[in-house]
Amino acid sequence: MTKTGINILGLSGSNRADSFNTQLLSVALECAKRQGASITQLDLGAINLPFYNGDLEASSGLPDTVLDLKKQFEAADGLIISTPEYNGFFPGLLKNCFDWLSRRTGPEDPILSAFDGKIAGLMAATVGGSGGIRSLTSLTTQLHYLGVTVLPRPFSLTHAGKAFNDNGSLGIEQLTTVDDMVVALLRALRRSD
Ligand SMILES: Cc1cc2nc3c(=O)[nH]c(=O)nc-3n(C[C@H](O)[C@H](O)[C@H](O)COP(=O)(O)O)c2cc1C
């Protein structure tokens, strides 16, 4: 059976206003939209999650921002994540988001419900020549731990400072590779139900 009406949730691992990863995410989400998916682009910087704190959780439960985020994850079929690389790893902005999302609202909330059944397409953009390959490795390990299926062949954008045109578009060669990743993600999601 194939699934229709695919919902894609997009996350950037950068809260920088002119983030290359946020630009890359926008490009990928536009590809998903052209392929018929419904898209939501999260702005983790604007959501401003508190740093995970067990005392805060014990005294007042999950913050409303986390409950909203959990609902958005649960409503999504697939994820597209674009991550910077910070010191050879994916950044704390994403880790903190995942740590909050891994917490249960109560005993009736299944373990890791926010991540259940999700398939993710990953990308990384860095200003240097590595293209964030180490952040992709660490992010893949994290997502596997949380129960997310990660598509093979993530997209890696090197020298991101020179990659985008003034209107935020990518060159045709890179755009085609992003589009291929998005098509593969949607194909996997349509098969998954
Ligand atoms: C704290 C910090 C650590 C970084 N570490 C790496 C790194 O390990 N490898 C790398 O290629 N770039 C590294 N960079 C450079 C980032 O790739 C670059 O700033 C990138 O543009 C950040 O993504 P953004 O444009 O989406 O904010 C680092 C930047 C910061 C601020």
PDBQT file of the ligand as one rigid body, heavy atoms in Angstrom, charges set to zero:
ROOT
HETATM    1  C1  LIG A 201      31.717  26.706  17.454  1.00  0.00    +0.000 C 
HETATM    2  C2  LIG A 201      31.980  26.400  16.001  1.00  0.00    +0.000 A 
HETATM    3  C3  LIG A 201      32.623  25.246  15.669  1.00  0.00    +0.000 A 
HETATM    4  C4  LIG A 201      32.834  24.942  14.309  1.00  0.00    +0.000 A 
HETATM    5  N1  LIG A 201      33.418  23.745  13.989  1.00  0.00    +0.000 NA
HETATM    6  C5  LIG A 201      33.502  23.375  12.703  1.00  0.00    +0.000 A 
HETATM    7  C6  LIG A 201      33.960  22.073  12.353  1.00  0.00    +0.000 A 
HETATM    8  O1  LIG A 201      34.266  21.244  13.188  1.00  0.00    +0.000 OA
HETATM    9  N2  LIG A 201      34.035  21.744  11.030  1.00  0.00    +0.000 N 
HETATM   10  C7  LIG A 201      33.667  22.641  10.051  1.00  0.00    +0.000 A 
HETATM   11  O2  LIG A 201      33.742  22.294   8.877  1.00  0.00    +0.000 OA
HETATM   12  N3  LIG A 201      33.220  23.876  10.349  1.00  0.00    +0.000 NA
HETATM   13  C8  LIG A 201      33.130  24.276  11.648  1.00  0.00    +0.000 A 
HETATM   14  N4  LIG A 201      32.646  25.519  11.968  1.00  0.00    +0.000 N 
HETATM   15  C9  LIG A 201      32.273  26.455  10.889  1.00  0.00    +0.000 C 
HETATM   16  C10 LIG A 201      30.820  26.245  10.463  1.00  0.00    +0.000 C 
HETATM   17  O3  LIG A 201      30.786  25.180   9.548  1.00  0.00    +0.000 OA
HETATM   18  C11 LIG A 201      30.292  27.500   9.779  1.00  0.00    +0.000 C 
HETATM   19  O4  LIG A 201      30.308  28.561  10.730  1.00  0.00    +0.000 OA
HETATM   20  C12 LIG A 201      28.900  27.303   9.209  1.00  0.00    +0.000 C 
HETATM   21  O5  LIG A 201      28.614  28.379   8.377  1.00  0.00    +0.000 OA
HETATM   22  C13 LIG A 201      27.847  27.250  10.298  1.00  0.00    +0.000 C 
HETATM   23  O6  LIG A 201      26.599  26.943   9.750  1.00  0.00    +0.000 OA
HETATM   24  P1  LIG A 201      25.455  28.039   9.519  1.00  0.00    +0.000 P 
HETATM   25  O7  LIG A 201      25.913  28.925   8.393  1.00  0.00    +0.000 OA
HETATM   26  O8  LIG A 201      24.269  27.223   9.149  1.00  0.00    +0.000 OA
HETATM   27  O9  LIG A 201      25.266  28.826  10.793  1.00  0.00    +0.000 OA
HETATM   28  C14 LIG A 201      32.438  25.848  13.295  1.00  0.00    +0.000 A 
HETATM   29  C15 LIG A 201      31.779  27.037  13.678  1.00  0.00    +0.000 A 
HETATM   30  C16 LIG A 201      31.542  27.303  14.999  1.00  0.00    +0.000 A 
HETATM   31  C17 LIG A 201      30.800  28.581  15.364  1.00  0.00    +0.000 C 
ENDROOT
TORSDOF 0
